[in-house]
Amino acid sequence: MARRQIAAPDSVPLPKIGIALGGGFARGIAHIGVLKVLEEENIPISFVAGTSVGALIGAIYCSGASAAEMEEIACRVRFRDFARWTISRYGFASNRRMAGLLNSVLKVKTFEELRIPLAVAATDFASGNGVIFRSGDLVETVRASCAYPGMFEPIRIDNKVLVDGMLAHPVPTKPLREMGAERVLAIHLKGRWDVGGVPRHLFDVIGQCFAIAQENSAALWRPWADLLIEPEVKAFKYDDFEHSCELVHAGEAAMRAGLADLRAWLNLLPAAGLPAAIPNPAAVPAD
């Protein structure tokens, strides 16, 4: 598909855009579809922040991979490429294999070498506080951000025991503001919410708890976002890597549906009812 060249009027400089990529394990493949549309529309991204699978996707993209390259990788990746089932006091699986995957697909290995500045969110197990990484080694910080409690063993970095970033930063919008983003695009992957459903196993229980926590914590991250995109991924399970094509398409469809609003707050096209400038982000919810 030919890329559309988008440029702001001479008198209106393009704002610095940040994109926050939320967690969702296999559902995170939808992030690739979002990035694919932004590439095709030539919409520049100045900052990326990711949590859990959003950190993994963000790291690969910021290292220099195109959305097309990432889509090709997603088509061949399966759960076994991320993890190995094991018996542990701290989790049922190890994500050491993720290190091998990252080392094979990342074009650079440190934050300092990235073509786009990246923030990776994890959670300090001891304090419950969010931990934001913006420098140093990429592989271990992404592993920490993806350390899903109960499934993957926690990761120790700098004397901290770290678990999945979704617990503290379900969608890391605020770190983007702190990095200097003037417009923030939030990609939220809603988990399965089976009201009245009976869990089949431990991971259904954990997944439902994460979905509940995400909904209850939305007030903490939504006010920092100017535009919220929610790909339709609720029908997919945490390990549905074999459905990568459908997940990419879900991300594409959601982002295309939001393009008019995106162009409007970029001041590229007029839109009735939308402000010419975004007020204080803390006072304006995204929904």
Secondary structure as GFF3:
##gff-version 3
##sequence-region A 1 287
A	DSSP	beta_strand	17	21	.	.	.	ID=ss1
A	DSSP	three_ten_helix	25	29	.	.	.	ID=ss2
A	DSSP	alpha_helix	30	40	.	.	.	ID=ss3
A	DSSP	beta_strand	47	51	.	.	.	ID=ss4
A	DSSP	alpha_helix	53	62	.	.	.	ID=ss5
A	DSSP	alpha_helix	67	76	.	.	.	ID=ss6
A	DSSP	alpha_helix	79	82	.	.	.	ID=ss7
A	DSSP	beta_strand	84	85	.	.	.	ID=ss8
A	DSSP	beta_strand	91	94	.	.	.	ID=ss9
A	DSSP	alpha_helix	96	105	.	.	.	ID=ss10
A	DSSP	three_ten_helix	111	113	.	.	.	ID=ss11
A	DSSP	beta_strand	118	124	.	.	.	ID=ss12
A	DSSP	beta_strand	130	133	.	.	.	ID=ss13
A	DSSP	alpha_helix	138	145	.	.	.	ID=ss14
A	DSSP	beta_strand	150	152	.	.	.	ID=ss15
A	DSSP	beta_strand	155	157	.	.	.	ID=ss16
A	DSSP	beta_strand	160	164	.	.	.	ID=ss17
A	DSSP	three_ten_helix	165	167	.	.	.	ID=ss18
A	DSSP	alpha_helix	174	179	.	.	.	ID=ss19
A	DSSP	beta_strand	183	187	.	.	.	ID=ss20
A	DSSP	alpha_helix	202	216	.	.	.	ID=ss21
A	DSSP	alpha_helix	218	221	.	.	.	ID=ss22
A	DSSP	three_ten_helix	222	224	.	.	.	ID=ss23
A	DSSP	beta_strand	227	229	.	.	.	ID=ss24
A	DSSP	three_ten_helix	241	243	.	.	.	ID=ss25
A	DSSP	alpha_helix	244	257	.	.	.	ID=ss26
A	DSSP	alpha_helix	259	265	.	.	.	ID=ss27
A	DSSP	three_ten_helix	281	283	.	.	.	ID=ss28
###
